[in-house]
Amino acid sequence: MRASIITDSVDETKEIVKELFNLKNTKVYEFKNGFVPKKGEIFDPGKYADIKVILKVGSDESFEFEELVEIQIIQRMNLELKKLEHKL
């Protein structure tokens, strides 16, 4: 399953990423686009045109199955850039 979220600011993007980390019965499996947190480095979504977060949903004993969900977070200012990138 895939979903896209369009944000209007870097702060909004940070808030969404924070919320994804706090979802119940869900684990952040992977960040895509090369983001790897380095020790002591603060996450800066402003460095990325978009961020893809892979979530593992249903990671609890009470669930019958688990599913990977890809959430793409795009800042509105980068949306046109992404559209052009896909055309190229």
PDB file of N, CA, C and O in Angstrom, chain B, residues numbered from 101:
ATOM      1  N   MET B 101       0.831  -1.169   0.000  1.00  0.00           N
ATOM      2  CA  MET B 101       0.000   0.000   0.000  1.00  0.00           C
ATOM      3  C   MET B 101       0.877   1.234   0.000  1.00  0.00           C
ATOM      4  O   MET B 101       1.923   1.262   0.649  1.00  0.00           O
ATOM      5  N   ARG B 102       0.447   2.264  -0.736  1.00  0.00           N
ATOM      6  CA  ARG B 102       1.197   3.516  -0.815  1.00  0.00           C
ATOM      7  C   ARG B 102       0.267   4.693  -0.583  1.00  0.00           C
ATOM      8  O   ARG B 102      -0.913   4.657  -0.931  1.00  0.00           O
ATOM      9  N   ALA B 103       0.824   5.732   0.009  1.00  0.00           N
ATOM     10  CA  ALA B 103       0.077   6.968   0.206  1.00  0.00           C
ATOM     11  C   ALA B 103       1.048   8.135   0.120  1.00  0.00           C
ATOM     12  O   ALA B 103       2.221   8.007   0.469  1.00  0.00           O
ATOM     13  N   SER B 104       0.552   9.271  -0.346  1.00  0.00           N
ATOM     14  CA  SER B 104       1.355  10.487  -0.397  1.00  0.00           C
ATOM     15  C   SER B 104       0.722  11.549   0.480  1.00  0.00           C
ATOM     16  O   SER B 104      -0.500  11.681   0.542  1.00  0.00           O
ATOM     17  N   ILE B 105       1.571  12.299   1.152  1.00  0.00           N
ATOM     18  CA  ILE B 105       1.135  13.415   1.982  1.00  0.00           C
ATOM     19  C   ILE B 105       1.870  14.650   1.485  1.00  0.00           C
ATOM     20  O   ILE B 105       3.094  14.640   1.360  1.00  0.00           O
ATOM     21  N   ILE B 106       1.124  15.716   1.201  1.00  0.00           N
ATOM     22  CA  ILE B 106       1.725  16.974   0.755  1.00  0.00           C
ATOM     23  C   ILE B 106       1.697  17.936   1.938  1.00  0.00           C
ATOM     24  O   ILE B 106       0.651  18.165   2.545  1.00  0.00           O
ATOM     25  N   THR B 107       2.868  18.496   2.253  1.00  0.00           N
ATOM     26  CA  THR B 107       2.971  19.426   3.378  1.00  0.00           C
ATOM     27  C   THR B 107       3.270  20.831   2.862  1.00  0.00           C
ATOM     28  O   THR B 107       3.716  21.011   1.729  1.00  0.00           O
ATOM     29  N   ASP B 108       3.020  21.814   3.709  1.00  0.00           N
ATOM     30  CA  ASP B 108       3.230  23.209   3.333  1.00  0.00           C
ATOM     31  C   ASP B 108       4.475  23.836   3.942  1.00  0.00           C
ATOM     32  O   ASP B 108       4.795  24.989   3.654  1.00  0.00           O
ATOM     33  N   SER B 109       5.185  23.080   4.786  1.00  0.00           N
ATOM     34  CA  SER B 109       6.386  23.642   5.409  1.00  0.00           C
ATOM     35  C   SER B 109       7.285  22.524   5.926  1.00  0.00           C
ATOM     36  O   SER B 109       6.868  21.374   6.068  1.00  0.00           O
ATOM     37  N   VAL B 110       8.520  22.896   6.198  1.00  0.00           N
ATOM     38  CA  VAL B 110       9.469  21.952   6.786  1.00  0.00           C
ATOM     39  C   VAL B 110       8.968  21.516   8.164  1.00  0.00           C
ATOM     40  O   VAL B 110       9.067  20.343   8.522  1.00  0.00           O
ATOM     41  N   ASP B 111       8.431  22.467   8.935  1.00  0.00           N
ATOM     42  CA  ASP B 111       7.935  22.132  10.274  1.00  0.00           C
ATOM     43  C   ASP B 111       6.786  21.131  10.213  1.00  0.00           C
ATOM     44  O   ASP B 111       6.705  20.224  11.042  1.00  0.00           O
ATOM     45  N   GLU B 112       5.908  21.290   9.245  1.00  0.00           N
ATOM     46  CA  GLU B 112       4.801  20.347   9.086  1.00  0.00           C
ATOM     47  C   GLU B 112       5.326  18.961   8.725  1.00  0.00           C
ATOM     48  O   GLU B 112       4.817  17.954   9.217  1.00  0.00           O
ATOM     49  N   THR B 113       6.331  18.910   7.880  1.00  0.00           N
ATOM     50  CA  THR B 113       6.948  17.633   7.516  1.00  0.00           C
ATOM     51  C   THR B 113       7.553  16.970   8.749  1.00  0.00           C
ATOM     52  O   THR B 113       7.379  15.770   8.957  1.00  0.00           O
ATOM     53  N   LYS B 114       8.255  17.741   9.561  1.00  0.00           N
ATOM     54  CA  LYS B 114       8.848  17.192  10.788  1.00  0.00           C
ATOM     55  C   LYS B 114       7.770  16.628  11.707  1.00  0.00           C
ATOM     56  O   LYS B 114       7.951  15.565  12.301  1.00  0.00           O
ATOM     57  N   GLU B 115       6.657  17.334  11.824  1.00  0.00           N
ATOM     58  CA  GLU B 115       5.572  16.890  12.702  1.00  0.00           C
ATOM     59  C   GLU B 115       4.975  15.575  12.211  1.00  0.00           C
ATOM     60  O   GLU B 115       4.669  14.693  13.014  1.00  0.00           O
ATOM     61  N   ILE B 116       4.808  15.440  10.902  1.00  0.00           N
ATOM     62  CA  ILE B 116       4.255  14.198  10.346  1.00  0.00           C
ATOM     63  C   ILE B 116       5.208  13.034  10.578  1.00  0.00           C
ATOM     64  O   ILE B 116       4.778  11.944  10.953  1.00  0.00           O
ATOM     65  N   VAL B 117       6.499  13.259  10.357  1.00  0.00           N
ATOM     66  CA  VAL B 117       7.486  12.193  10.600  1.00  0.00           C
ATOM     67  C   VAL B 117       7.440  11.777  12.070  1.00  0.00           C
ATOM     68  O   VAL B 117       7.488  10.587  12.381  1.00  0.00           O
ATOM     69  N   LYS B 118       7.348  12.746  12.963  1.00  0.00           N
ATOM     70  CA  LYS B 118       7.263  12.452  14.397  1.00  0.00           C
ATOM     71  C   LYS B 118       6.029  11.601  14.701  1.00  0.00           C
ATOM     72  O   LYS B 118       6.109  10.634  15.459  1.00  0.00           O
ATOM     73  N   GLU B 119       4.902  11.958  14.114  1.00  0.00           N
ATOM     74  CA  GLU B 119       3.664  11.203  14.332  1.00  0.00           C
ATOM     75  C   GLU B 119       3.778   9.777  13.799  1.00  0.00           C
ATOM     76  O   GLU B 119       3.259   8.844  14.412  1.00  0.00           O
ATOM     77  N   LEU B 120       4.453   9.600  12.660  1.00  0.00           N
ATOM     78  CA  LEU B 120       4.625   8.253  12.103  1.00  0.00           C
ATOM     79  C   LEU B 120       5.416   7.366  13.058  1.00  0.00           C
ATOM     80  O   LEU B 120       5.146   6.170  13.167  1.00  0.00           O
ATOM     81  N   PHE B 121       6.390   7.951  13.747  1.00  0.00           N
ATOM     82  CA  PHE B 121       7.175   7.190  14.719  1.00  0.00           C
ATOM     83  C   PHE B 121       6.353   6.794  15.931  1.00  0.00           C
ATOM     84  O   PHE B 121       6.685   5.825  16.615  1.00  0.00           O
ATOM     85  N   ASN B 122       5.278   7.535  16.209  1.00  0.00           N
ATOM     86  CA  ASN B 122       4.490   7.302  17.419  1.00  0.00           C
ATOM     87  C   ASN B 122       3.204   6.516  17.184  1.00  0.00           C
ATOM     88  O   ASN B 122       2.420   6.342  18.117  1.00  0.00           O
ATOM     89  N   LEU B 123       2.967   6.039  15.972  1.00  0.00           N
ATOM     90  CA  LEU B 123       1.752   5.262  15.702  1.00  0.00           C
ATOM     91  C   LEU B 123       1.792   3.940  16.465  1.00  0.00           C
ATOM     92  O   LEU B 123       2.830   3.281  16.523  1.00  0.00           O
ATOM     93  N   LYS B 124       0.675   3.565  17.039  1.00  0.00           N
ATOM     94  CA  LYS B 124       0.596   2.298  17.775  1.00  0.00           C
ATOM     95  C   LYS B 124       0.552   1.129  16.793  1.00  0.00           C
ATOM     96  O   LYS B 124       0.002   1.252  15.698  1.00  0.00           O
ATOM     97  N   ASN B 125       1.125   0.011  17.183  1.00  0.00           N
ATOM     98  CA  ASN B 125       1.160  -1.223  16.381  1.00  0.00           C
ATOM     99  C   ASN B 125       1.799  -1.014  15.014  1.00  0.00           C
ATOM    100  O   ASN B 125       1.489  -1.722  14.055  1.00  0.00           O
ATOM    101  N   THR B 126       2.682  -0.048  14.938  1.00  0.00           N
ATOM    102  CA  THR B 126       3.370   0.282  13.692  1.00  0.00           C
ATOM    103  C   THR B 126       4.825   0.580  14.023  1.00  0.00           C
ATOM    104  O   THR B 126       5.128   1.243  15.015  1.00  0.00           O
ATOM    105  N   LYS B 127       5.713   0.084  13.185  1.00  0.00           N
ATOM    106  CA  LYS B 127       7.132   0.368  13.360  1.00  0.00           C
ATOM    107  C   LYS B 127       7.675   0.995  12.081  1.00  0.00           C
ATOM    108  O   LYS B 127       7.311   0.584  10.979  1.00  0.00           O
ATOM    109  N   VAL B 128       8.547   1.992  12.231  1.00  0.00           N
ATOM    110  CA  VAL B 128       9.223   2.551  11.065  1.00  0.00           C
ATOM    111  C   VAL B 128      10.267   1.539  10.651  1.00  0.00           C
ATOM    112  O   VAL B 128      11.194   1.238  11.404  1.00  0.00           O
ATOM    113  N   TYR B 129      10.111   1.020   9.456  1.00  0.00           N
ATOM    114  CA  TYR B 129      10.980  -0.038   8.942  1.00  0.00           C
ATOM    115  C   TYR B 129      12.182   0.555   8.221  1.00  0.00           C
ATOM    116  O   TYR B 129      13.300   0.057   8.361  1.00  0.00           O
ATOM    117  N   GLU B 130      11.955   1.636   7.438  1.00  0.00           N
ATOM    118  CA  GLU B 130      13.041   2.200   6.642  1.00  0.00           C
ATOM    119  C   GLU B 130      12.686   3.616   6.181  1.00  0.00           C
ATOM    120  O   GLU B 130      11.523   3.931   5.927  1.00  0.00           O
ATOM    121  N   PHE B 131      13.718   4.462   6.079  1.00  0.00           N
ATOM    122  CA  PHE B 131      13.618   5.745   5.388  1.00  0.00           C
ATOM    123  C   PHE B 131      14.227   5.535   4.020  1.00  0.00           C
ATOM    124  O   PHE B 131      15.296   4.936   3.905  1.00  0.00           O
ATOM    125  N   LYS B 132      13.570   6.016   2.984  1.00  0.00           N
ATOM    126  CA  LYS B 132      14.152   5.897   1.649  1.00  0.00           C
ATOM    127  C   LYS B 132      14.725   7.255   1.236  1.00  0.00           C
ATOM    128  O   LYS B 132      14.547   8.249   1.940  1.00  0.00           O
ATOM    129  N   ASN B 133      15.394   7.288   0.128  1.00  0.00           N
ATOM    130  CA  ASN B 133      16.068   8.462  -0.428  1.00  0.00           C
ATOM    131  C   ASN B 133      17.364   8.761   0.303  1.00  0.00           C
ATOM    132  O   ASN B 133      17.829   9.900   0.325  1.00  0.00           O
ATOM    133  N   GLY B 134      17.930   7.752   0.888  1.00  0.00           N
ATOM    134  CA  GLY B 134      19.271   7.889   1.443  1.00  0.00           C
ATOM    135  C   GLY B 134      19.347   8.523   2.814  1.00  0.00           C
ATOM    136  O   GLY B 134      20.450   8.733   3.320  1.00  0.00           O
ATOM    137  N   PHE B 135      18.217   8.841   3.442  1.00  0.00           N
ATOM    138  CA  PHE B 135      18.325   9.447   4.762  1.00  0.00           C
ATOM    139  C   PHE B 135      18.692   8.388   5.787  1.00  0.00           C
ATOM    140  O   PHE B 135      17.950   7.435   6.022  1.00  0.00           O
ATOM    141  N   VAL B 136      19.844   8.580   6.382  1.00  0.00           N
ATOM    142  CA  VAL B 136      20.274   7.714   7.470  1.00  0.00           C
ATOM    143  C   VAL B 136      20.662   8.634   8.615  1.00  0.00           C
ATOM    144  O   VAL B 136      21.606   9.413   8.475  1.00  0.00           O
ATOM    145  N   PRO B 137      19.965   8.570   9.743  1.00  0.00           N
ATOM    146  CA  PRO B 137      20.313   9.467  10.843  1.00  0.00           C
ATOM    147  C   PRO B 137      21.726   9.190  11.346  1.00  0.00           C
ATOM    148  O   PRO B 137      22.091   8.043  11.605  1.00  0.00           O
ATOM    149  N   LYS B 138      22.499  10.235  11.479  1.00  0.00           N
ATOM    150  CA  LYS B 138      23.855  10.098  12.000  1.00  0.00           C
ATOM    151  C   LYS B 138      23.841  10.540  13.460  1.00  0.00           C
ATOM    152  O   LYS B 138      23.080  11.428  13.845  1.00  0.00           O
ATOM    153  N   LYS B 139      24.670   9.927  14.243  1.00  0.00           N
ATOM    154  CA  LYS B 139      24.708  10.234  15.669  1.00  0.00           C
ATOM    155  C   LYS B 139      24.915  11.739  15.873  1.00  0.00           C
ATOM    156  O   LYS B 139      25.863  12.327  15.353  1.00  0.00           O
ATOM    157  N   GLY B 140      24.011  12.339  16.637  1.00  0.00           N
ATOM    158  CA  GLY B 140      24.113  13.762  16.935  1.00  0.00           C
ATOM    159  C   GLY B 140      23.542  14.680  15.871  1.00  0.00           C
ATOM    160  O   GLY B 140      23.480  15.893  16.073  1.00  0.00           O
ATOM    161  N   GLU B 141      23.122  14.122  14.732  1.00  0.00           N
ATOM    162  CA  GLU B 141      22.585  14.941  13.649  1.00  0.00           C
ATOM    163  C   GLU B 141      21.071  15.071  13.795  1.00  0.00           C
ATOM    164  O   GLU B 141      20.372  14.079  14.002  1.00  0.00           O
ATOM    165  N   ILE B 142      20.576  16.288  13.688  1.00  0.00           N
ATOM    166  CA  ILE B 142      19.143  16.529  13.772  1.00  0.00           C
ATOM    167  C   ILE B 142      18.523  16.314  12.403  1.00  0.00           C
ATOM    168  O   ILE B 142      19.058  16.782  11.398  1.00  0.00           O
ATOM    169  N   PHE B 143      17.402  15.610  12.357  1.00  0.00           N
ATOM    170  CA  PHE B 143      16.695  15.340  11.114  1.00  0.00           C
ATOM    171  C   PHE B 143      16.252  16.648  10.469  1.00  0.00           C
ATOM    172  O   PHE B 143      15.565  17.446  11.108  1.00  0.00           O
ATOM    173  N   ASP B 144      16.628  16.880   9.228  1.00  0.00           N
ATOM    174  CA  ASP B 144      16.274  18.100   8.506  1.00  0.00           C
ATOM    175  C   ASP B 144      15.586  17.740   7.192  1.00  0.00           C
ATOM    176  O   ASP B 144      16.260  17.504   6.190  1.00  0.00           O
ATOM    177  N   PRO B 145      14.245  17.695   7.183  1.00  0.00           N
ATOM    178  CA  PRO B 145      13.540  17.336   5.952  1.00  0.00           C
ATOM    179  C   PRO B 145      13.699  18.378   4.858  1.00  0.00           C
ATOM    180  O   PRO B 145      13.380  18.105   3.701  1.00  0.00           O
ATOM    181  N   GLY B 146      14.181  19.556   5.197  1.00  0.00           N
ATOM    182  CA  GLY B 146      14.420  20.589   4.189  1.00  0.00           C
ATOM    183  C   GLY B 146      15.512  20.212   3.198  1.00  0.00           C
ATOM    184  O   GLY B 146      15.635  20.834   2.142  1.00  0.00           O
ATOM    185  N   LYS B 147      16.306  19.197   3.531  1.00  0.00           N
ATOM    186  CA  LYS B 147      17.378  18.749   2.637  1.00  0.00           C
ATOM    187  C   LYS B 147      16.868  17.798   1.558  1.00  0.00           C
ATOM    188  O   LYS B 147      17.637  17.398   0.683  1.00  0.00           O
ATOM    189  N   TYR B 148      15.592  17.429   1.600  1.00  0.00           N
ATOM    190  CA  TYR B 148      15.056  16.418   0.700  1.00  0.00           C
ATOM    191  C   TYR B 148      13.828  16.937  -0.034  1.00  0.00           C
ATOM    192  O   TYR B 148      12.978  17.597   0.565  1.00  0.00           O
ATOM    193  N   ALA B 149      13.729  16.643  -1.332  1.00  0.00           N
ATOM    194  CA  ALA B 149      12.536  17.015  -2.101  1.00  0.00           C
ATOM    195  C   ALA B 149      11.339  16.198  -1.634  1.00  0.00           C
ATOM    196  O   ALA B 149      10.210  16.688  -1.608  1.00  0.00           O
ATOM    197  N   ASP B 150      11.596  14.964  -1.270  1.00  0.00           N
ATOM    198  CA  ASP B 150      10.552  14.119  -0.697  1.00  0.00           C
ATOM    199  C   ASP B 150      11.205  13.083   0.206  1.00  0.00           C
ATOM    200  O   ASP B 150      12.399  12.801   0.104  1.00  0.00           O
ATOM    201  N   ILE B 151      10.401  12.537   1.074  1.00  0.00           N
ATOM    202  CA  ILE B 151      10.866  11.524   2.015  1.00  0.00           C
ATOM    203  C   ILE B 151       9.907  10.348   1.903  1.00  0.00           C
ATOM    204  O   ILE B 151       8.690  10.534   1.883  1.00  0.00           O
ATOM    205  N   LYS B 152      10.444   9.154   1.829  1.00  0.00           N
ATOM    206  CA  LYS B 152       9.604   7.963   1.834  1.00  0.00           C
ATOM    207  C   LYS B 152       9.881   7.200   3.114  1.00  0.00           C
ATOM    208  O   LYS B 152      11.024   6.873   3.433  1.00  0.00           O
ATOM    209  N   VAL B 153       8.816   6.928   3.832  1.00  0.00           N
ATOM    210  CA  VAL B 153       8.918   6.188   5.081  1.00  0.00           C
ATOM    211  C   VAL B 153       8.180   4.875   4.881  1.00  0.00           C
ATOM    212  O   VAL B 153       7.004   4.864   4.518  1.00  0.00           O
ATOM    213  N   ILE B 154       8.871   3.774   5.117  1.00  0.00           N
ATOM    214  CA  ILE B 154       8.256   2.457   5.029  1.00  0.00           C
ATOM    215  C   ILE B 154       7.854   2.047   6.448  1.00  0.00           C
ATOM    216  O   ILE B 154       8.685   1.977   7.353  1.00  0.00           O
ATOM    217  N   LEU B 155       6.569   1.781   6.613  1.00  0.00           N
ATOM    218  CA  LEU B 155       6.043   1.375   7.909  1.00  0.00           C
ATOM    219  C   LEU B 155       5.667  -0.099   7.889  1.00  0.00           C
ATOM    220  O   LEU B 155       5.179  -0.608   6.880  1.00  0.00           O
ATOM    221  N   LYS B 156       5.889  -0.766   8.982  1.00  0.00           N
ATOM    222  CA  LYS B 156       5.434  -2.136   9.166  1.00  0.00           C
ATOM    223  C   LYS B 156       4.219  -2.052  10.083  1.00  0.00           C
ATOM    224  O   LYS B 156       4.350  -1.820  11.285  1.00  0.00           O
ATOM    225  N   VAL B 157       3.037  -2.243   9.504  1.00  0.00           N
ATOM    226  CA  VAL B 157       1.771  -2.076  10.224  1.00  0.00           C
ATOM    227  C   VAL B 157       1.278  -3.435  10.692  1.00  0.00           C
ATOM    228  O   VAL B 157       1.385  -4.431   9.977  1.00  0.00           O
ATOM    229  N   GLY B 158       0.739  -3.460  11.895  1.00  0.00           N
ATOM    230  CA  GLY B 158       0.227  -4.717  12.449  1.00  0.00           C
ATOM    231  C   GLY B 158       1.287  -5.475  13.202  1.00  0.00           C
ATOM    232  O   GLY B 158       1.191  -6.692  13.359  1.00  0.00           O
ATOM    233  N   SER B 159       2.301  -4.770  13.671  1.00  0.00           N
ATOM    234  CA  SER B 159       3.388  -5.444  14.369  1.00  0.00           C
ATOM    235  C   SER B 159       3.038  -5.624  15.846  1.00  0.00           C
ATOM    236  O   SER B 159       3.616  -4.990  16.730  1.00  0.00           O
ATOM    237  N   ASP B 160       2.082  -6.502  16.076  1.00  0.00           N
ATOM    238  CA  ASP B 160       1.628  -6.820  17.425  1.00  0.00           C
ATOM    239  C   ASP B 160       1.097  -8.246  17.400  1.00  0.00           C
ATOM    240  O   ASP B 160       0.592  -8.696  16.372  1.00  0.00           O
ATOM    241  N   GLU B 161       1.199  -8.945  18.485  1.00  0.00           N
ATOM    242  CA  GLU B 161       0.757 -10.351  18.540  1.00  0.00           C
ATOM    243  C   GLU B 161      -0.731 -10.517  18.254  1.00  0.00           C
ATOM    244  O   GLU B 161      -1.152 -11.576  17.789  1.00  0.00           O
ATOM    245  N   SER B 162      -1.541  -9.483  18.526  1.00  0.00           N
ATOM    246  CA  SER B 162      -2.990  -9.599  18.341  1.00  0.00           C
ATOM    247  C   SER B 162      -3.414  -9.479  16.872  1.00  0.00           C
ATOM    248  O   SER B 162      -4.580  -9.714  16.552  1.00  0.00           O
ATOM    249  N   PHE B 163      -2.499  -9.122  15.984  1.00  0.00           N
ATOM    250  CA  PHE B 163      -2.830  -8.997  14.562  1.00  0.00           C
ATOM    251  C   PHE B 163      -2.535 -10.303  13.833  1.00  0.00           C
ATOM    252  O   PHE B 163      -1.570 -11.002  14.145  1.00  0.00           O
ATOM    253  N   GLU B 164      -3.376 -10.616  12.867  1.00  0.00           N
ATOM    254  CA  GLU B 164      -3.188 -11.849  12.107  1.00  0.00           C
ATOM    255  C   GLU B 164      -2.151 -11.711  10.997  1.00  0.00           C
ATOM    256  O   GLU B 164      -1.612 -12.715  10.531  1.00  0.00           O
ATOM    257  N   PHE B 165      -1.864 -10.485  10.568  1.00  0.00           N
ATOM    258  CA  PHE B 165      -0.872 -10.297   9.515  1.00  0.00           C
ATOM    259  C   PHE B 165      -0.209  -8.930   9.673  1.00  0.00           C
ATOM    260  O   PHE B 165      -0.720  -8.042  10.355  1.00  0.00           O
ATOM    261  N   GLU B 166       0.935  -8.794   9.027  1.00  0.00           N
ATOM    262  CA  GLU B 166       1.651  -7.521   8.971  1.00  0.00           C
ATOM    263  C   GLU B 166       1.664  -7.050   7.523  1.00  0.00           C
ATOM    264  O   GLU B 166       1.614  -7.856   6.594  1.00  0.00           O
ATOM    265  N   GLU B 167       1.730  -5.752   7.347  1.00  0.00           N
ATOM    266  CA  GLU B 167       1.770  -5.194   5.996  1.00  0.00           C
ATOM    267  C   GLU B 167       2.765  -4.043   5.964  1.00  0.00           C
ATOM    268  O   GLU B 167       2.847  -3.252   6.903  1.00  0.00           O
ATOM    269  N   LEU B 168       3.527  -3.958   4.864  1.00  0.00           N
ATOM    270  CA  LEU B 168       4.413  -2.819   4.667  1.00  0.00           C
ATOM    271  C   LEU B 168       3.637  -1.717   3.949  1.00  0.00           C
ATOM    272  O   LEU B 168       2.957  -1.971   2.955  1.00  0.00           O
ATOM    273  N   VAL B 169       3.745  -0.509   4.454  1.00  0.00           N
ATOM    274  CA  VAL B 169       3.055   0.644   3.891  1.00  0.00           C
ATOM    275  C   VAL B 169       4.099   1.707   3.599  1.00  0.00           C
ATOM    276  O   VAL B 169       4.917   2.039   4.457  1.00  0.00           O
ATOM    277  N   GLU B 170       4.067   2.244   2.373  1.00  0.00           N
ATOM    278  CA  GLU B 170       4.994   3.304   1.994  1.00  0.00           C
ATOM    279  C   GLU B 170       4.267   4.641   2.037  1.00  0.00           C
ATOM    280  O   GLU B 170       3.250   4.828   1.369  1.00  0.00           O
ATOM    281  N   ILE B 171       4.796   5.568   2.829  1.00  0.00           N
ATOM    282  CA  ILE B 171       4.251   6.916   2.919  1.00  0.00           C
ATOM    283  C   ILE B 171       5.277   7.857   2.303  1.00  0.00           C
ATOM    284  O   ILE B 171       6.423   7.916   2.748  1.00  0.00           O
ATOM    285  N   GLN B 172       4.860   8.591   1.279  1.00  0.00           N
ATOM    286  CA  GLN B 172       5.731   9.581   0.647  1.00  0.00           C
ATOM    287  C   GLN B 172       5.283  10.957   1.136  1.00  0.00           C
ATOM    288  O   GLN B 172       4.113  11.320   1.011  1.00  0.00           O
ATOM    289  N   ILE B 173       6.223  11.713   1.692  1.00  0.00           N
ATOM    290  CA  ILE B 173       5.927  13.056   2.184  1.00  0.00           C
ATOM    291  C   ILE B 173       6.631  14.042   1.268  1.00  0.00           C
ATOM    292  O   ILE B 173       7.856  14.031   1.145  1.00  0.00           O
ATOM    293  N   ILE B 174       5.844  14.890   0.628  1.00  0.00           N
ATOM    294  CA  ILE B 174       6.380  15.859  -0.331  1.00  0.00           C
ATOM    295  C   ILE B 174       6.000  17.263   0.127  1.00  0.00           C
ATOM    296  O   ILE B 174       4.831  17.538   0.399  1.00  0.00           O
ATOM    297  N   GLN B 175       6.975  18.137   0.208  1.00  0.00           N
ATOM    298  CA  GLN B 175       6.662  19.523   0.496  1.00  0.00           C
ATOM    299  C   GLN B 175       6.101  20.166  -0.768  1.00  0.00           C
ATOM    300  O   GLN B 175       6.627  19.969  -1.863  1.00  0.00           O
ATOM    301  N   ARG B 176       5.037  20.930  -0.605  1.00  0.00           N
ATOM    302  CA  ARG B 176       4.339  21.526  -1.744  1.00  0.00           C
ATOM    303  C   ARG B 176       5.302  22.262  -2.688  1.00  0.00           C
ATOM    304  O   ARG B 176       5.154  22.201  -3.909  1.00  0.00           O
ATOM    305  N   MET B 177       6.289  22.959  -2.106  1.00  0.00           N
ATOM    306  CA  MET B 177       7.234  23.718  -2.929  1.00  0.00           C
ATOM    307  C   MET B 177       8.062  22.802  -3.832  1.00  0.00           C
ATOM    308  O   MET B 177       8.614  23.258  -4.834  1.00  0.00           O
ATOM    309  N   ASN B 178       8.153  21.528  -3.492  1.00  0.00           N
ATOM    310  CA  ASN B 178       8.929  20.584  -4.300  1.00  0.00           C
ATOM    311  C   ASN B 178       8.059  19.730  -5.216  1.00  0.00           C
ATOM    312  O   ASN B 178       8.576  18.913  -5.978  1.00  0.00           O
ATOM    313  N   LEU B 179       6.758  19.912  -5.148  1.00  0.00           N
ATOM    314  CA  LEU B 179       5.856  19.065  -5.915  1.00  0.00           C
ATOM    315  C   LEU B 179       6.077  19.210  -7.418  1.00  0.00           C
ATOM    316  O   LEU B 179       6.138  18.207  -8.129  1.00  0.00           O
ATOM    317  N   GLU B 180       6.195  20.423  -7.905  1.00  0.00           N
ATOM    318  CA  GLU B 180       6.430  20.632  -9.339  1.00  0.00           C
ATOM    319  C   GLU B 180       7.783  20.060  -9.752  1.00  0.00           C
ATOM    320  O   GLU B 180       7.916  19.499 -10.839  1.00  0.00           O
ATOM    321  N   LEU B 181       8.773  20.201  -8.896  1.00  0.00           N
ATOM    322  CA  LEU B 181      10.089  19.619  -9.159  1.00  0.00           C
ATOM    323  C   LEU B 181       9.993  18.110  -9.327  1.00  0.00           C
ATOM    324  O   LEU B 181      10.592  17.551 -10.246  1.00  0.00           O
ATOM    325  N   LYS B 182       9.250  17.448  -8.454  1.00  0.00           N
ATOM    326  CA  LYS B 182       9.082  15.993  -8.542  1.00  0.00           C
ATOM    327  C   LYS B 182       8.359  15.605  -9.829  1.00  0.00           C
ATOM    328  O   LYS B 182       8.707  14.605 -10.456  1.00  0.00           O
ATOM    329  N   LYS B 183       7.352  16.390 -10.228  1.00  0.00           N
ATOM    330  CA  LYS B 183       6.631  16.094 -11.464  1.00  0.00           C
ATOM    331  C   LYS B 183       7.570  16.170 -12.660  1.00  0.00           C
ATOM    332  O   LYS B 183       7.522  15.310 -13.539  1.00  0.00           O
ATOM    333  N   LEU B 184       8.419  17.185 -12.703  1.00  0.00           N
ATOM    334  CA  LEU B 184       9.377  17.315 -13.797  1.00  0.00           C
ATOM    335  C   LEU B 184      10.402  16.180 -13.767  1.00  0.00           C
ATOM    336  O   LEU B 184      10.783  15.654 -14.812  1.00  0.00           O
ATOM    337  N   GLU B 185      10.837  15.811 -12.583  1.00  0.00           N
ATOM    338  CA  GLU B 185      11.798  14.725 -12.442  1.00  0.00           C
ATOM    339  C   GLU B 185      11.234  13.427 -13.028  1.00  0.00           C
ATOM    340  O   GLU B 185      11.947  12.690 -13.708  1.00  0.00           O
ATOM    341  N   HIS B 186       9.956  13.150 -12.765  1.00  0.00           N
ATOM    342  CA  HIS B 186       9.340  11.937 -13.288  1.00  0.00           C
ATOM    343  C   HIS B 186       9.202  11.992 -14.812  1.00  0.00           C
ATOM    344  O   HIS B 186       9.325  10.963 -15.476  1.00  0.00           O
ATOM    345  N   LYS B 187       8.953  13.160 -15.363  1.00  0.00           N
ATOM    346  CA  LYS B 187       8.854  13.298 -16.818  1.00  0.00           C
ATOM    347  C   LYS B 187      10.204  13.033 -17.497  1.00  0.00           C
ATOM    348  O   LYS B 187      10.265  12.444 -18.576  1.00  0.00           O
ATOM    349  N   LEU B 188      11.279  13.480 -16.844  1.00  0.00           N
ATOM    350  CA  LEU B 188      12.606  13.261 -17.402  1.00  0.00           C
ATOM    351  C   LEU B 188      12.994  11.807 -17.289  1.00  0.00           C
ATOM    352  O   LEU B 188      14.087  11.426 -17.709  1.00  0.00           O
TER     353      LEU B 188
END
